[in-house]
Amino acid sequence: MVLRTRHSTSSLDLSARSGAGPFQAPSPTNWRRQRLLRIGTNESIPTRVTTSDLEEQSLTETSSLHPNTSNPNNYGTLPSLAARQPGLILRRSRPPLPNVEFRRTLSATAISPATISPTLLRNTLGWRPSQRPISAYDAPLVNSNSAADETDINVRINGFRVWYSSFSSIDWLHDTIKDSVRFSRLRRGKSFRSRLRLVLDKSLGWIIVTVVGFLSAVLAFLVVRSEQWFFDLKYGYCADGWWKAQRFCCPGPDDLWMSSAEDGSCSSWRAWSDVIRSRIRNQPNSAFESDYVEYFTYTCVAILLATVSSLLTIYLTASTSFFTRKESGVLSPLFATNKDGGEQRRTSAQPKRKVLYYAAGSGIPEVKTILSGFVIHGYLGARTLFTKSLGLALSVGSGLTLGKEGPFVHMASCVGNIVSRCHSKYENNEAKRREILSAACAAGVAVAFGAPIGGTLFSLEEVSYFFPPKVMWRSFFCAMIAAITLRFLDPFGTGKLVLFQVTYDKDWHSYDLIFFILLGAFGGVYGAYFSKLNYRWSRHIRNGTRLKDHPVIEVILVTLITALFCFLNPYARMGGTELVYNLFAECKRGSKNMHFGLCVLDPGNLDHVWPIVRAIFMTMIMKGALTIVTFGIKLPAGIFIPTLGVGACAGRILGVAVRYLQWNNPESALFAACGDDKDCVIPGLYAMVGAAAALSGVTRTTVSLAVIMFELTDTLTYAVPVMLSVLVAKTVADALEPKGIYDLVIELSQLPYLDAKHEYLWADFSINDITDKEVDTIRLDRSNTVMSLRDQLQSLLDAGHDDSGFPILRTSRDDGGMRMVGYIGASELEHALAIVADDPDGQVRFERSYVRTGHDMTASYSSCVEQGSEDPLDFSVYMDEAPLTIQSNSPLPLVHQFFVKLGARYVIVTNTDGDYEGVIDKKNWLAFLSGLEEKS
């Protein structure tokens, strides 16, 4: 809600501090709460937002998500502030706030707290009907000075909306209608200025995705450079410049990975063992040995980096620390806080909600949830972006078995969200903003793998929920801009976008398909059981033991175990990207680069082959086990690189084994295609195929993953091997575990995600089994006062239905049945009641749009308002007069399509005669689908 106040010398200039105004930011939630709670009491109702309100707001405002005591499948994981402070109680005896009118003048005049009539309310508050403080979310629909147009009647029938609260579903239909009206108004102008504005509006999306792609690449460049420096900090520092990583301090002649510091020929790089030895050089019998010193410093620095990353994540991005005035549900008892102490009014039946840490994990499951039409305030904000970027560099630099590719998608989405808010076209339309977020996801994958085409397909296949052709074009353009920018920035100093880009000189043979199928089966088995084990570890160990309350200790323990074990294995000690690069690499005869011993000098000699196979096998076991316990800890962590590493290890082992057989059996019919070519088998190719299979088994991506691999190898020569292994991996994984890792994380975090790709078995259920027939309604044949509606809203929020609303009914004159007039959401009703809180006995009206005298059906709503036909007690402006309805004898798959294809927030159920029977909202539908999955 938005109220513009008078200014005085002793009060805060609210418009300067908070941007308040009829169509600007909403008023503080605590101020709204006080107005609503004091309806019908003898206390004065505050009509002015003061400095104390804003200060209290900064301390107490939080998300309005509340647990549902009647439905254990309630979505929304953000606890209210009251849930975190059990010593607080709702108290109505606090001193009244200053009671000042809010006329647009420069003086402040106190008004009487007595009962005010609607006419006196309009006169005293100085509102013209057109100045009704509609929420800023739909302000563009009211601000238009255009003439009458039939598109405006669509807005009037659909009703106005207020800002969405966290974990509430957006109204796709409303946002689509709103954008259509906005664009129609732009096209009506015939002047040069109007045409220029229309061209700018059409170009705005392309401009924004260009900026998003550029900034995403710059951010990726900074993270990569920082991660390299942090990773090498475990070994030493550069004497020529402390900000240089080892590969930039001592670059090798041929390969950047082969730094001259590896053989000790670089004097600029100072290892910690050398530094400590120089400090104690006067002690001839020193007990410090190089290996022990390196072991100790490696472990200590790794723990320090991971701990700092975890602390930043926990203390900067906890869900309870994100405050916004856009939240609704302020009447819920769990929203109430009181700094004066006392007990909190909370029943024991209400479970404590878990706290989310927005910068933790990869972020892809949460981004999928947001793109599906749910709102999580703060998750794509600037604070989360800063914490995710810095925390990611620290966590990857610590040497944990995690990657940075997945978090790049989250970071790019943050950039897209921040940039899109620069214009009201996207700021005031959640559906339109998700078009920019889809393009940003493509840019995130493009900078992660250097694959703009694969990034576009990944956004389409895995992340996006609504992906029309224009979004695909913009996504591809955004990914291209990101890839080009990153290529010019050259984060690795090699001219490559990623360091494990490889090229192979030889083609594959038909006999390879047998082993590629085996790798696909391995990837499917690994992906399924990795998902199962990680889910069970997170549910029963991480969230079922004392580790739940001590996330930093868990991070320290995991880092300690990782450092102690990985340091002993040279391959496990490598960075994830470095390991994948060396496993993918092709070994060429005569090359000086042996890729850390992975190139077997004599492939036919078992004495040379076995030590390398054993080392790679141990690396695979350690990486796989550590990834299970690492993914999900409270710091930024991706899953792509660890999974690629495990699959590449398996593929490299199989490739070395096949090459050993080919060397010792060159005349076998199996290897007849090789002839006399001793280098016929490429272990690096097997590693690449195995990596693709493992990643497909874990994430269940197919087309986009195959294209990413094509772009990594710069050729389509190996299209068939990659495609075959990916399809086999997904088939096997789906047979063993239907859900991929992202879907399991969504389930574990109780995120409200409606999967449009999942097929359900509806059994013998009918619509009557799901319809909520006990939902409270607003009857037009009864007296609906401000106070009675406030009490109904209070009951609705107490039951945990903060994302619901009220059907508005009237009695049929023919058969006495209840007929639908419209539907009003809880957030809209709260906003409307807060405006007229000064008149508790005022009669609220819900007039149908077609019941007008003296106005044409196609008259614009703006013209109607200007002529004074609207007043604050007419709530029809917020009413959806044409909600989606369905008959009670309709099949359940049709209901599912309403929610999936149309993006409905609620569906009204009627009988065959058109009488109202009940409501199915998205929250209850998700709970029903969850029960279906459990039964199946």
N, C-alpha and C positions, 0 to 999 in steps of 0.2 A: 504494500500500500504506500501511496505517496501523498504527502501533505506539504504544502508550502506555507511557511509561517511568517508572521510579522517579525521584524527585526527590532531589537532594542539594544541599548548600550550594555545592559547587564546579562544578556543572553547570547548564546552561541549563534553565529551566522551559519545556520544549518546548510544553506545552499552552498556556502563556500567549503564547509567541512565534508559534507556527505553528498553533495550534488542533488539535494532533495528538490522536488518540484512535481507538478502534476504528472509528468511523463519521464521522470528520472528514476534514480535508485529508490527502492522501497524503504520504508521507515524501519527503525530498529525493532527487532522482534519483541524485546521486553516491553517497549512502549505499547505495541499492539496488544500484548498480553494484558497489561494493566487496564487498558480500555475495555477489553472484552470481559475481564473478571469483575469489573466494577459496575457492569450493567445491572441495574435494578437495586443497587446498594445506595446507602446514604453518603458514600464517599464521593468526592468530586472526581470526575473523569478527566484525565489529562488530555488536553487538546493541543499541546505544544511539545515538541521534541526538544529537550534541554540538554545541556552539557552533561549533567549527571546520567541522563539516559544513555548517551553515547559511551560514557566511561563504563557504566554498568554493562552495556552491550559488549564492549570489548573484553569484559571479564567473564560474562556468563552466556553469551550467545553461542549456540552450538547447533548441530544438526538435529532435526526434529524426528529422527527415526526412533520408533518405539517398538518393543517386542510385542508380539501378538499373543495374548494369553489363550486365545481360543484356537489358534492354528499353529502347530509347531513348525510348519513349513513356511513361516513368514519370512519374506526376504528383507534385506537391509541389515547390514552388519555394523552400522555406526551407532554406538551407544550415546545416549544423551548425557549432558554434563551432570545431571542429577544422578545418573546411574554410577558415576565415578565418585560422587561425594555423598555417602550414605548419611551424613549428619545434617542434611538439609531438609527443610519442610516448607510446604507452600503456606504462606501466611498472607492474609488479606488485611492485616491491621497496620501495614506500613504507612507512613505519612503520605498524604495525597500530593501528587505532583502539581506544579503550577498549572492553573486552568486558564489558558489564554486562547483567544480565537485565532484562526489562521487565515486572515484576510491578506491579500497581496498589497499591504501598505507598509509604511516604515515605522509604525507605532504598534505597541502591544496593549490590548485592552482586555481586561478580565471579564469573563462572562459568568453568568449564574449557573451553578451546577443543577438547577432545578430541571424538571422535565421540560423538554423542548419539543415543540411540534415540528413536523416536517417543513412547514412554511417558515417558521422562525429559524429553523436550522439553516435553511437556504439563505435567508436574509442575514442572519448573524454571521455565518461563516463566509459570506460574500461569494458563494459559488454561483456562477451561472451554470445552468445544466450542462453546458458543454465543457465546464471545468471540473466535472466529476473526476476525482483522482484515480482514473483507471491506471492499473499497473503499467509500468514502462514496457512490459513485454509486448503489449498490443498497442502501444502508443501510436505507431505509424498509421494504424487504422482509424484513429480519431483525429489526428492532426491534419488530415487532408482537407483542403478547402475546395475540393473538386465539386463539380455539379453532380446532379443525380445520375446514378448509373446502376444498372441492374446487378452488377457484381457486388455492390455494397449490401444488398439484401442477403447474400450468402453469408457475409460476416455477421449480420444481425441475427440470422437464424442459428448460426453455429455458436454465437456467444463469444465474449471476451475471456481471456485467460490471464492469470497472474503468473509470476515466475514459478518455475518448477522447483520443488524441494529435492534434496538428495534422495536418491534411490526411488524416486517417483518416475513413472513412465511418461514419456512425452506423448502428445496427441499429434500423430503424424497427419491425420486428416485436417485438423485445425491449422497446422503450420503450412500445409499445402495450399489450403484456401487463402490463408493470409498472404502468402507469397504471390498467389495468382492475382489477388486484388491489388497488391502493391505494384506489380508489373503492369497491370491494366491501367492504373492511374498514370504511370510513366508514359505509356504509349499514347495517352489521350492528348498530350501536349503537342502543339504544332509549331511552336516557336523554335528558333535556332537553339536557344538555351535548353529547351525541353528535349530536343533531339540530341544535344550534346550530353545531357544527363542520361539519356537512354543508352547512348553508346558507352558511356562510362560504366553504367550498371551492367551491361553485357560483358564488358571487359574486366570487371572487378574480380570475378572468380579467377581468371587467368593471372591477373596481377598478384593476387594473394598466393596462389600456388607457386608462382615464381619466387616470391619472397620466402615462402616456406621451404622450398627446395634449396635455395641458397643458404638460408640460416641453418637448416638441418645439416648440410655439408660442413659448414664452418664449425658447428657444435661437435660433429663427429671428428673433425680434425683435431680439435682441442682435447677431446677425450682420449683419442688414440695417442697423441703425443704425451699427455699426462700419464696414461697407463704405462707406456713404455718406460718413462722415467721412474715411476713408482716400482715397477717390476725389477728394474736393474738396481734400484736402491738397496735391495736385499743383498747384493753382492759387493757394492762399493759405490764410488762416485767418480766423476770426471774432474781432474785437476784443472783442465783448461776452461771449464765452465760447468758450474754445479748443475745447471739446468739441462745439460745434455745427457741423453741416454747413452748406453754403452755403444750401440751400433752407430750413433752419430759422433761419439767421441773418438772411436777407433774404427772407422769403416774399413771393411775388407776390400780386396782388389776385385773380386769377382761377384761375390754374393754378400748382400747386406747382413744375412744371418751369420756369415762366417767373419765375425769381427776379429780384427788382429789382436784383440785383448784375450782371445781364447787361448793362444799359445804364449801369452806373456810378452809379446813383442811390442806392445803399446805402452809407452811410459806415461801417457796422459791418464790412463785409467788406474785408479787406486783401489785395490781390493781392501776390504775391512781387515783381513788377516795381515796384510802388509802395513796398514795404518797402526794396528795394535802392536805389531812387532817393532815398528819404529819407535813407539812410545816406551817400550820396555827393553830397548836394545842394550841398556847398561846392565841388564841382568842376564848373565851368560847361561844360567841354568833355568831359564824360563820354562814353565810347564805348558805354555800355550803352543799348540800345534796348528798349522794352517787349516787342516780339515776340521778340527774341532771348533776353531774360531769361526770359520765360515758356516758351519752347522749351527752354532749358537746365534750368530748375527742374523742368519737367514730366518731362523725361527722367530726371533724377537721382533724383527722388522715386519715379518708377515703378520704376526699377531697384532702389532701396533696398527698397521694399515687396516686390517679387517675390523678391529675394534673401533677405530675412528669412523669408518664407514657405517658400522652398525649404530653407533651413537648418533650420528647425523640423521640416519633414517628414522630412528625411534623418537628422537626429541624434536625433529623438525617436520616430520610428515605423519605423525599420529592422526588418525581420523578425528579424534576429539579436539584437535587444536585448530581445525579449520572452521572459521566463523563466517557467516554470510547473512545478510539481511533478506536474501531471497527465500529463506526457509519459511515454511508454514507449519501448521500443527502446534501453534504456541499455546493452545489450551490444554494440551496433554499434561497430566500430572508429572510425567517424567521430564518435561521441559522446565519445570519450575525449579528455581534455585534461590537461595537466600543467603546473603553473605553474613547475616547476623547469627547464624547457627540454627539449631533445632534439628528435628528429625525429618527425613525425607518421606513423603507419602508414597510409599511403594509397597505393593503386595508381594508376598513371598512366591506367588505363582508366576511372577514375571522374571524370566531368566535374565541373567547378565549377558549383554551382547559383547561379542568379541571386538577388539579394536583392530582396525586395519592400519597398516603402515604403507602409505601411498608410494613411497620410493622403493619398497622391497620387491624382490622377485623380478620377473621379466616385464610385467605390465601388460602383456598381450591378452590374457584372460579378461582383465578389467577393461581394456580398450574394446574388446569384442562386446562386452556388456554395454558399454557406453554407446557404441555404434548400433546396437540392437534397439536403442530407444530409451535407455535409462540414464538418469542424471546422477553424477557423483561430483558434487561441488568440491573443487580444490584438487581433484586428481590430475587434472591437466593444467594446473596453474603454474605460476612462475616459481613459487617456493619449491614445489615438487620437482620442477625442471632443474633448478639449481642443485638440489640435494641428490637427485638421480644422477646428474652428470658427474659431480664430484665424487659421490659415493661409488659410482661405477668404476671410475678410474682407480679408486683406492682398493676396491674389492678385487678387481681383476689383477691389479698390481701385487696384491698379497699372495698370489699363486694358488688361490682356491680353484677347484674344478668347476668353473663357471665361465660363461662367455658374455660378451658385450653386444652381440648382434640382436638378440631379442629386446633388450632395453632400448636399443636405438629406435625401435618402433614406438615405444612409449614416449621417448624424448621428442621424436619428430611430431607425434600427436600433440604434445604440449606446445610445441612451436606453432603448429597449425591452429590450436585453440586460441593462443594468445594473439596471433596475427589476425585471425578472423574477427576478433572482437573490436577491431578498429572501425568497423562500419556496421550500422544498424541492420543492414540486410542479413548479416550472419549473427550478429550479437543478439538480435531480437527474434531469431528463428532457429530453434534447436535442430529442426530437420535439415535446414539448409547448411547449418554449421557442420553437420555430419558428412556432408559432401566434401568439405575441406579436410576433415579428419581422415577420410578414406584416402584422399590423395597424399596426405602426410604420412600415412602408414606405408604407402608405396615408396616414398622417399626414404623412410627409415630402413627398409630392406635394401634399397639401392645403394645407400652408403655403407651398409653392413657387408654386402657381398659383391658390390660393384656390378649389380645386375638390375638395371632399370626395368627390363621387360619382366624378369622374374619378380621384381617388387610389385609391379602392377598386378600380375596374376596372383601373387600372394595376398594382396589386399582384397582381391575378388574372391579367392577360394577360401581363405582362412579367417579373415578379420571382418570384412564389411558385411553389412546386413542389407543395405539398400544400395545398389550399384547400377544405375542407369548408364546408357552409353556416354553421356556427357561427362559423367564422373570418371569413367574409364579413360577418356581422352585427357582430362585434366590430371588424373593420377599418373598417366604415362609421361605427360609433360613435366610434372613436378619431379618424378623420378629421374628424368633425363637431366633437368637442371641440377639436381643434387649430384648426380654422377659426374657431370661435366665440371662442376665447381670443385668436387673432391679431387678430380684428376689434376686440376691446376694447382690445388693446394699441396698435393703429393705428400701425404702424411708419413709415408714410409721411406721416401727418398729414392724409390725405385721406378717411379712412373706408373706403378700399379695401384689399383683401387684397394685391393686386398692382397695380403702377402702369400696366400696359398693359391693364387692363380698359376696354373701350370699348362704346359702344352706337351703333347706326346707326338713322336715322329712316326710311330708304327700303328697299323690298323689292328683291329681285333679279328679273331678267327671264330669259326663256327663252334669249335670245341669249347671256347670260352663261355658259351651260353650256359653250359651245364654248371659251371662254377659260379656264374652270375646268379643263377636260380638259387644255388645254395646260400650265397650271400644275402639274397632277398629273404629267404626263409630265416636266416640268422637275424637279420634286421627286424623282421616281424616278431620273432620270439623275444628278442632283447627289448624291443619297444613295448610290448605288452607287459612283460614282467617288470620292467623298469617302472612303468606307470603304476602297476599294482603295488610294488614295494614302496615306491615313494609316497603313494597315497596312504598306505597303512602306517608307514613311519610318521608321516605328518599327523595323522589322526590319532594314533595310539601312543606314540612316543613324544612327539613335539607338542601336541595339544592335550595329551592325556597324562603327563607327568609334571614334575616341578619345573621342567624346562619351559613350560608355558608362561610362567611368571618371570622367567629370567632369560630373555632372548639374547642378551649380550653374553652371558656365560655360555650359552649354546654356541654362539659364533666363535668365542675364544677356544672352546674345546674342539670344534670342528677344524679350526685353523691350526691348532696345535697338532692334531692327528695328521692333517694333510701335510704340514711342514716336516714332521718327523719321518713320515714314510716316503714322501715324494723326493726328499733331498737325496735319499740313498739310491734312487734310480735316475740315471741321467735323462731318460726320455720323459718320465713323469715329472721331473723338475722343470722341464721346458714350459714355456707359456703355451696355452692351448692352440693359438694360431700358428706358432712356430712348429709345434708337434705335427699338426695337420699338414703344414707345408712340406715338411720333410718326409712324411709318410706318403704324400701324393707324388713326390719328386721321382723323376725317371733317372735311373742310374746309367750313365753313359761311360763306356770304356775310355780310359785315358783322361777322364775329368779329375781335377784335383779336389773337387767338392764331393766328399763321400757321405755327406748328409749325416754327420755324427755317427758313422759306422753302420748306417742302415743299408748301405750298398755292399752286398756280399762280394768279396774279391774272387772267390771260387764257388760259384753257385752249385756246382756238382759235388762239393766236399761237405759231408755232413758235419765235420768238425768246425767248419766255418759258418755253416748255416744254423746249427743248433743254438749257439750262444745268442745270436741275434733274435731268433724266434722266441727263445725263453725270455729275453729282456722285453720284447714287445708284448708277449703274453702277460707278463707280470704288470706291465704298464696298463694293459687293457683291464685287467682285474681291478687294479687300484683305482683307475679312473672311473670305472663303472660303479664300484662300491661307494666311492667318495661322492659321486654325483647324486646318488640316492639320498644321502644324508645332508648334502649341501644345498640342493635345490629346495628352496622354501625357507631358508634361514633369513633373518631380518636384515638384509642388505640387498642392494641391487645385484641381480644374478640372472643370467640367461642360460638357456639349455642347449642352444644350437651347437656351439663349439665343443663342449664335453661329449655330446652325442656323436658329432662328426669324428671326434678323436677315437671313441670306442669302436665305431664302425670302420674307421680307417685302419686301426690296429688289426681287427679281424681280417679285413681285406688284404692287408700287407702280409699277414701270416699265411693266408691261403695262396697269395701270389708267389711268395718265396717257395712254398711247398710245391706248387705246380711247376715253377721254374726248375726246382731240383729234380723233379720227375722228368722234365723235358731234357735236361742236360744228361741224365743218366739213361734215358730211353729215347734217343733221337729217332730211332727207326720204328717206334711204335705207331700203329695206325691212328692213334688219338692225336699224335703230333705230326702227322704226315704233311699238313699244310705248312709247317715251319721249314721243312727241308733242311738245309745246312745252316740256317740262321740260328745262332746261339742266343741271340737277344730277342727271340720271338715272343717270349712271355714278359709282360711289363708288370711288375709287382705294384707300381704306383697306380696303374689303371685299376687293379683289383681294390686297392685302398680307396680310390674315389668311388667306385661302385658300392663298396661296403659302407662307406660313410653316408651315401645317399640312402641306402636301404635302412640303416639304423635311424636316421633322422625321419624318414617316412614312417617307420614303425612307432616312433615316439610321438610325433606331431600329427600324423595321418594326412599330411599334405602329399600331393601327387604331381599335378601338372606344373605348379609353380616351382616345386623343388627340382623337377627335371630340367626346367628352363634355367634355373639358377646354376645348375651344374653345367649346362651347355655354355653359359656365359663365362663361367669360371675357366673352362678349358678352351674358350675361343674357337670352338669347332663343333660341328654336328656329327662328326665321325663316330662319336661314342653315344649317340642318341639312343640306339637300341639297347645297349647294355644297361644304361641308366634307367630307361623307361621300364625295362623288364624287371630289374631288381626292385624298383619303387613299387610297381604294381604287386609283385609277389609279397613284398614286405607289408604293404597295407592289407592285403587279403589275409595273410597269416595273423597279423596283429588284431584285425577286427574279429577274427574267429576266436581269439584267446581273450581279448578285452575290448568290448565295443567302444569304449571311450578313450580318446587320446589324453595326453597329459594336460592340455589346456582345459578340456572339458572336466577333468577330474579336479583341477584347481578351482574351477568355477563352482563345482559341487561342494568342495571342501570349504570354500570361503562363503558359501551361501549367497552367491551373486545371482541377481534376478535376470537370468539369461534365458530367452525363449529360442530354442534351437529350431530354425526353419528347415534344416536338412534331416532332422530325425523323423523316423516313421514309427508311429505308435500302433499298438494293438488295442482297439477300443472295446473289445470283449462285448459284454451285454449292457454296457452303461448307456444311459440316455441323458438328454439335457436336464431332465428333472432331478437327476442325481447330483448335478453340479450347481444348479441354480440356487442362489441365496435368496430364499423367500422371507427371511426374517429381517432383512435390511430395513432400517428406519426410512420412512418416506415423508415428504411434505405434501399435505393434503390442502387443496385450495378451498375445500368446503369447510375448513376450520380456520380459526383465528391464528394467524402466523405473525406474532410480534417479534421484535428484535430480541427480547429476552428469551422467548420460547425457542427461537431458532438457535440462539447461543447455547441453550441447554441441550438441544439435539446434537449440535456440533460437538459439545463437550462429551456426550455419551459416545459418539462415533469415534472420537480420538482416544477415549479411555479404553475402548475395545481394540485399539491398535490399527484401525482402518484409516490411517492418515492419507492413503493414496486412493481413497474411495470418494463417495459423494452421496447425494440424495436424489432419488427419482421424484419428480413433481407430478402429482396425480390429481385428477378431477373425477367426480362421479358422473357416469353416463346418464343422460336423461331417459334413455330408451329402456335399458335393462338393469340399471343400477350398478353395473360393473365399473371397475376403476380403469380409466383411460390415461394414457401418457400425455402429459403436457410438455415435459422437458426433463432435463437432468442438470444439476448444478454440482460442481466438484467441491470437496471440502475446503480446498485452498481458496477458491473463488468466494465461497460463502464466508469464510473467515475474513477475507479482505473487505467484503461488502459490509459485514457487521461492524468491523472496526471503524468504518467511516461514520455510521449512524449510531454509534454506541451511546451518544448523548440522549437518545430518545428510546428508552427501553420499552415503552408501551406503543411505539409506532407500529402501524400495520404495514407489513412488508407485502408487496404485490409482485406477482409473476405474470405479466401481461404477454399474451402471444403477439408476435410481430405482425400478424395479419389482422389483428383486431385494432384497426386504426380508423379514425374519422378524419376526413379532410386530407388524407395522404394517399398517394398512389402506391400500389404494391411495390413498384420498382423505385420508390424514392429512396435516396441514400440515407443511411443512418446518421451520417454527419449532419445533413440538412435537418433531419428530425430533431436532433439534439439542439441545434442552433435555435429552432423555433420553440424550444422550451417544453417539449412533451415528455422529457425524462426528469426524474428527480432521484435523490439518493435512496429512497425507500422502494424504488422499482428495481428489483433484482433481476428482472428479465434480461438485462444487458449482459449478465454473466451466464445465462441459461442456454444450454444446448437444446434448441427446440426440435432438432431432427436427429436424435441419437440412433445409432445402429440398433435395429431390432431384429429378432429372429423368433420364429414360432417354436413352441415347445415340442413339436413333433419332428423337428429338423434333425438331421444326422449330426453326430459330433464332429466328423471331419469338416463339415461346413463351418462350425464354430471355430475350429482350429484355424481355418483359412481366414476368418475375420481378424483374428489376432495376428497371424503371421503375414498375410498379404496386405491387409488394409491398415495394420498398425493400430488397431482399436485399443482403447484403454478400458472400455467396458462395453457390454452388449446387453440390451434390454430384452427380456424374454416375455412373450405374450402368448396367449392361447389362440386357438383357431378363430375365435370371435374378435380378436384384437384387444382383449382385456389384459391388463398388466398382471404378471405372475412373479417376477423377480429379476435379479441382476446377476450377471456373471462378469466379474472384473478380472483384470489381468493377474492380479495377485492370487486369487482363488484358482484361476485356470492353471497357473504355474504349479500350485500345490497339488492340483489334481493330476497333472502330467508327471510330477515327481512320484506320486503314489502309483501311477501306472507303470513307471520304470521299475519300481521296487517289486511289484507283483510279477512283472515279466522276467 
